[in-house]
Amino acid sequence: MAKHDLVIRGGNLVDGSGANARTADIAIEGSRIVEVGDVGGSGHREIDAAGALVTPGFVDIHTHYDGQATWSNRMSPSSHHGVTTVVMGNCGVGFAPVRPTDHDLLVELMEGVEDIPGAVLDEGITWEWESFPDYLDFLGQRQFDMDIGAQLPHGALRVYVMGARGADREPATPDDIAVMRDLTTEAIQAGALGFSSSRTLNHRSSKGAPTPSLKAELDELLGIALGMKKAGRGVVEMISDFDDIEEEFSYLQQMAGTSGRPMSISLAQGISPHGWRKLLGKIERACDSGLVMRGQVAPRPIGILLGLTTTLSPFTTRASYMEVARLPIAARIDALQDPERRRRILAEEPKPGFRRLFNVMDGGRKLWLMQDPPDYEPSPEDSIFAEAERAGRDAWDLAYDLLLANEGKNILYAPFANYAENNLDCCRDMILHEHTVMGLGDGGAHVGTICDASFITTLITHWGRDRTRGAQIDLPTLVKNQTHDTARAVELTDRGIVAPGMKADINIIDFDNLQVRAPEIVHDLPAGGARLQQKADGYLATIVSGEVTYENGEATDALPGRLIR
């Protein structure tokens, strides 16, 4: 009988192809799966998976671990959610290419766009590179708990080529565009998985400056597209406000057509319940014409976490709150318990810079106390407004008390996307559409305001088991969406399926008890920086390249993850 390195016995295999579950063994030799079915040979190690769900490792194509990957071996929170491959460098922000004189500018951009503190980045990043191939070479020497792929970010590229003119969003000259085209080809040929850009006013540096790529003109986009065409591979990731949807989508469609490369575009429901359908309709027609374009979508609301431990609270920018906002938590609670300060805070209005988020909360109608485990499809009857109304109180008065309770650790949840109708029916439609792909989790980013790297566990549990406020989705479809489909969306064909010859990236899951835990603040970033961490129960084992990296939620010593080139 053959002797394998690892054999997983008798699991309930959902293999990523979309096929129904079946009972099967899996034999692994080295980093590859060699046999699936009734494995006769034994393993140097065997795992009894009877009664457990077995899936391919999850592939998350939208993260921001560009800095974290330079100082840490572990890509958490993603590693707590069965993720075995991540793609970073999204939204046009990253740290290469870069001239030594522009380090601070890229830090300010990442700090503002992705809420990663500048002090953390200054302490953690060693800047041992200049070109994008140099950056890949640096990452290529490191070991991780999962595989990592990188994309060339438009913001960094533009500043590298144009200097202050690029940062100030001046039009690129033909010479600028020629250099950007050549550097794009160079980056893809060196191993970048693709190119990303941001065209949204929501993305600003920590000093308030719009992202360098905001108004890049069509000739610049097409020049970069020609660079990708010359490289002959790579994908494009875009985010845009689509204020003029006709012109903007035309730009992106021409970019996809010129490059001949697949493109994904961030897609979510905003304040308008059905506006996203217009963009998806344009994606459909583009695909009908022969292009490969996808909407990149989320399985739940995208929401801000507010509290005393997070970056923002419901009372941020109110003068009497800001007087004590930077005090240590115990001292801040003492100060906030002062009746006169409480009266002043509740009487004050938020400043204009906070008005948009204040409006999102809608007087507490779009604000919920986060439970453990969290409810990501909360009922309007459980909102802060509804709770306060039943008690005959003002919603902000109740929110104030909730923030002071539980030693100041309570977190309030304010969804700003995918929840215009107080349900997730829009997400279900997006998940099931043929021209969408799962993404937008932003692992590694928004460290004090958003914690959506757990999207993946929510996708499997909420839609595959727990949803009560509408229809669910079958588990084989959900697993395929987060494994095979995400891998193929970034042209990774060696993973995402449990089959002989495929990379041995596998999850073994106690599906009945799988659940997301509530997010919490931890202080484990460089310079003592704080971030939101979110774990999960039910992941029995996560395997990367044939090595067990996590068992029962705890890290092993194995670091088989490598840079994907």
N, C-alpha and C positions, 0 to 999 in steps of 0.2 A: 504494500500500500504506500502511496505517496505520502511524504511528510511535508506539510505546509507550514509556513511561518505562523499563520493565524487562521483559525476556522471559527466562524460564527454559526452556531447551530440553532436550527428550528425557529427562526424568527418569522414574524408576519411581514413579509417583504412587500413593500410598495416601491417598485424599482426605479421610478422616475420617468417611465415611458408613457404613463397614463393608463397602463394595464391594471386590472384588478389585483388586489392583494393575493399572495399565495405563500404557503409555508415553504421555506427554502433554507439551505445552508449556503454559506459563502466561504470560499477558500481564497486566501491571500498569500502571495509570495512576493517579498520585497514591497514595492509600492503599488503593485498591480493586483487586480482581481483575476484569478485564474480559473475559477469554477463556480457556478451558481446552480443549485439544485440539490440533489442527494449526494453529498460529498462523502466518498468512502474513506479517503485518507484521513489521517489524524493531523493535528496541528501542534507545533511546539507550545502554542497557547491556544486554548479553546474558550470561547465565551458562550454560555448557555443563554440564548435569546428567546427561549420558548415563552410565548405570551406577550412578547414585546414587539413594538413596531420597529421595523428596520427600513431605513431610507438612504438614498445617497446623501452625502454631506451637502449642506445648503450653500448656495452661491449668491452672495450679496454684491450687486454691481454698483451700488451707490453709497460709498463711504468717503470719509475724509481723514484717513489715518496717515496722511502725508508726513506730518510731524511725528506722530506717535511711533510710526514704524522706524524712525531714526534713533529713538532712545529706548524703546520697549520691545520685548520679544512677544508680548501678548496683546492681541487686538481685542481687548474687552471694551465695551460690553458684548461685541459680536460673538466672541468665543464662548459665551454662556448660553448661546442660542443655536447651537448645532451648526454654526457657520464654519466651513472649511476652506472657502475661497472668498476674498474680498477684492473689489476694484476701487481704487482711490483716485484722487485727482479730478473729481467731479466739479461741476459748476464754475469751471474756469479759474480755480484758485489752487495754488500749490507752491512749491519751493524750488522749482527748476524749470527752465534755465534762469540763472541769476548772476549778476555781477556783484562783487563785494560791496559796492556802494549802494546797492538796492536791497540789502537784507531787511532793513527796517521797514521799507515800503511793503514788501511781501508779508511780513509779520503783521503790519497794520491791516492789510487787506484780509488775511486769514482771521485775525482777531475780530474784525468787524463783520465779515460775511458769515463766519462759522462759529462765533462766540467761543474761541479758544484764547484764553488770556495771553497777552503779549509777554508777560513775565515768564509764563510757562514755556512759550516758544523760544524766548531769548535764552533761557537756561538749558532747554533740552536739545536744541538744534546746534550741531557743531559746524555746519556749512563746509563740509569737506568736498564740495563739488562746485562746478560752475555750469557746465552744459547739462542737458538732460541725459545724455549717455553717461556722464560722470555720476549723476544722481543714481541712475540704475546700477552702475558699478558698485557704488557705496552700498545700496540696498542688497545687491547680489551677494555680498559677503556676510549678510546677517541671517539669523535663524529665527523662525517665528512659530507660533502655535497654529498657523494656517498659511495657505498660499496667498500671496499678495500680487495684484496686478496694478500698474500705474498708467495714468493717462497724462498727456501733455496739456497743461492748463493755459488757456488763452491769455489770462491776465499776466502771468509770469512771462510768457513768450513775447507779448506786446511790449512790456516794460524793458525786457532784455534787448529787444531790437531798437526801440524808439526812445528809451530813456524817459525823461520827464514828459516829452510829447505823448508817449504812450499812456502814461499814468493820467495825463490831463485829457485823454480821449480826443486828441487831435486826429484828423484824418491821416491814414497811412499813405506815404508816397509810393510810387511804383517800385522804387528801390527797397523801401521797407517791406513791401509785400513779397518781393522776390526773396529777401532774406528769410522772412517768416515761412515761405513755401519750402525753402531748402532745409530749414531747421525742423520743420514738421516731418519731412521725409527722413531726415537723420534720426529723429526721435523714434519714429515707428520702426525703422530698420534696426535700431538699437534694442528694441523690445517693448516699447510703449504699446499698450493695448488699444490706444485711440487718442482722440483729441476732445477737449471739453471747452465750453464757453458759456458765459452768463450774459444775458441781455435784459436783466430785471433791475429796477430801481430799488428793490428790497435788499440788494447786495451792495453794501457800502463798507468802506474801510472804517477802522475805529475812530478816525478823524472826521467821518461823515462824507468822504469823497465817494462818488459812484465808482463801481468797478471799471477798470480800464477798458474792458471789452464792450461796455454798454451800447455804444453807438457805432461799433465797427461797421463800416460800409460794405456794400455787396462785393466790391472788387477785392477787399481784404478777405472776406469769407471765401470767395471763389479761389483766391490765390492759395489759401491754406488747403482748400479742397483739392487743388491740383497737386499739392505736396503729398496728400494722402493717396491720390490716384497713382502717383509715381511709385510710392512705397508698395502699393498693391495689396494692402491689408490695413486693418484698424477700423475702429468704429467712432462715431461722433455722438457726443452727449451734449444737449442744449437745454437751457432754461430761458424763458422769455416772458415778458409781461403781456405780449400780444395786444398792445393798445390799439394798433392798427393791424388786425389779424390778417387782412388780405395781403398787405405789403410784407409783413413780417414772415408769414408762412411761405410766401413766394421766395423770400431770401433763403429760408431753410431748405425749401424744396429744390431750389437751384443748387445749393451747396451739396445736398445729397446726390443730385443728378450728376454734378460735375465730378465729385469724388468717386462715385460708384460704390460708396461704402454705406453700411447700415447706419441709421441715425435713430436715437431715442430722444424724446422731448418730454420734459416734466409735465404731468397732467394731473390736475386735482380740481375738485369742486370748490369754487370760491363762494363769495356771498351770494352770487346768482346761482340758483340751484341747477340750472341746465346749461350754463355757458360752456362748460367743459365739453359738452356733446358737439358743439360746433367745431372745436379744434379736432376732436376725434373723427368727425366726419371728413375733415380735410386730410387727415392721416389715412383714412380708408381710401379716399379717391387717389391719393398719391401712390398707395400700394397697388391699387388697381391698374395704375399706369406703368407699373414695373419697378418702382422704387421700393426700398426696404426701410420703412419708417415705423416707429413704435411709440406709443404713449407709455411713459414710465410712471407707474401708479403705486399707490399705497393700499394696504388692506384695512386701514382704520383712519380715524381723524389724525390730522397733524395738529398738535396742540402745544401751547406754552404751559410750563409747570411754574407755579408761583408759590412763594413761601418766604419764610425768614432765612432759610438756608440756601435758597436758589438765588440766581442773579436778580430776578425781579419779584416783586410782590404786588398785590392789587393796589398798593398805596405808593408805589414808586413814583417819584417826582413831586409828591405832595411835600411841601416845605418842612412841615413839622415831623414828617417821617424821615426825610433825608437827613435831618439833624442827627439822627441816631442810627442811620442805616448801616454804618460801617462798624458799629460797636460789636464786640464779641456777643455771641448769641444770648448768653445769660444776662449780660448787662443790657442788651437791647430789649429783652423781654421785660426786665424791671422798668426800663424807661417807658415802654409802651403800655405798661399797666397803670401809669400815672393818669388819673381821670382827666386832668386838664389837657394833657397831650393827646389823649384819645379823642376828646371833644374837638380839638383843633384839627387833627388829622381827618376826622370824619366830615368836618365842615369845609375842608379845602378841596379845590379842584385840581385834577392832574394837569401838568403842563402840556403844551402842544406835542412835544416829542413822544409822549405816552398816550396821546389821545386815540390813536388808531387801535392799540391793544385794549384801551379802556372801552372803546365802542364794541370791540369783538366780544367782551364779557357781557354786554347788553344788560346792564343793571343786575347782573347775577344770574340771568336766564341761561347764559352759556358758560356757567362756572359750576364745577362740581368738586366736592372733597374727594381726593383720590383714596381709594380703599386698597387693601392688600388681601387678595389679588385685585388689581385694578379692573374696573368695568369700562371698557373702551366703546361701548354703545349705551351710554347712560340715558336714563329716562328724564324728560323734562320735569317730571314730578319729584325727582331727586336733586334738582338743581339748588344752588344756594338761594336763589330767588324764591323758589317754591317752598323750601324749608323755612325761610324767614317769614314768608306770607302766612304759613300755617301757624307760626308762633306769634304773629302780630308784630314782627320786628322789621327793621330796615335790613336789606340784604348786605350792605357793607358793614353794618354793626355786627351781624352774625359772622361774616368773613373775618372780621377783626378778632373775634373770640376764637374762631377755629385756628387762626395762625398762632395764637398764644398758647393753645392747648398742646398736649403731647410734647412738652419741653421744647416747643417751637419747631418740631420736626414735621408737622402736617404740611401737605402739599395740595394746592388747589389746581385744577385742570381746566384750561380754557381752550377748546378746539377752535382753530381758525380756518381749517380747510376740511372738506369732506364731511361737514356736519351741518350744512345749511338747513336741512329738513329734520334735524334731530334724530336721524337714523342713518344706517350705513348701506341703504339700498344702492346708492350711487357707487360705493366701493365694490359691491357685488357685481354690478354691471361692468365696471372697469376690469375686475379680476378675470371675468369670463370672456372678455372681448378678444377676438383673434389677433388684433394688432396692438396689444399691450404687453408689457413685461413688468414684473414686480421690481420695485426699487424705492428710492427716496428715503431710506432709513437713516442716512447721515451718520452712521457709526463713527465715533471719534470727534464729532463736531457738536456745537451747541451745548457745551459741557455743563452749563448752568441753567439752561432754559428748556431744552427738549431732550427726550431720551427715547428715540424711536428705532434704535438698533434691534429692539425686541419685536419689531414688526413681524419677524419671521415666525416666532412662537405664536403670536396672535393669529397670524394667517392660518396656522395649522389647528389651533385650539378653538378659536371663536367660530371660524367658518366651517371647520370639519367636525365640531362636536357640541359647542356650547350655545350657539346663537338661538335665542328664543323670540326675538322681535322681527323675524322674517326668515326667509329660506336660507338653508345652509348650502354648502358645496361639497361634492364628494371628495374624499381624501386623495385618491389617485390624481385627480386634477390639481389639487392644491400642491401636492408634492412635486408633480411635474413642473408646475409654474415656478417653483423656487429652486429647482435643480437643473433639469434638462433645459428648460426655456431660458433661464437667466444665463446659464453657461453658453448656450448657443447665441444669445444676444450679443455677447462680447467675443464670439468666435472661439470659444474654448470647447473643443470637441472630444477631449480626453476625460471628461468628468460629467457628472450630472445624471448618470445612469449606472445602476448596479448590473454589470454584465462582464463576461470575460474580456480581458484586455484593457478595461477601463481603470482609471486611477482609483486606488483603494481609499476613497473618502466616504465614510459611512457614519450614520447615526443609529444608535440603538436607544429606543425611547419607550418609557412607561407611559403610553399614550393616555391611559385612563387618569393618570395623576399629573400629566403635563400641564404646567401653568406658569404664567408670567408673575413674578413678584413685583411689589411696588418699588419704584425707583427711590434711591436714597443718595445723599451726598457722601462722598468719600474724599479723603485728602491724600492722593497718591500720585499726583502729577509732579513734574519737576518744579522746583521752587516752592514746594508745599501746596501747589495749586489744588483747588477743589473741583470735583466733577460729579455728575450724576452717574451712578452705576445702577444697573438693573439686571438681576439674575433670574433664573427660572428653576423650577422643580421638574423632575421627570426625565432629564437627559441622563440615561444610564451610562452611555459611553459615546464619545466622539472620536473618530479615527481619521487621521490624515496620513496619506501615503503609507497606509498599513500600520501605523503606530498609534496607540491609544494616547490621546492628548488630554482628555478629560474623562473622569470616572465619577459618576454620581455627583456631578457638578463641581468636582475638585480637580485642579490641574495636576497632571503628572509631570515628570521631568522631561518628557519627550518634546522636542521642538523640531518636527520634521518639515515645517512650512518653509517655503522658499519664494523668492521673487519669481514671478512668471514673466518670461521674456518671449 
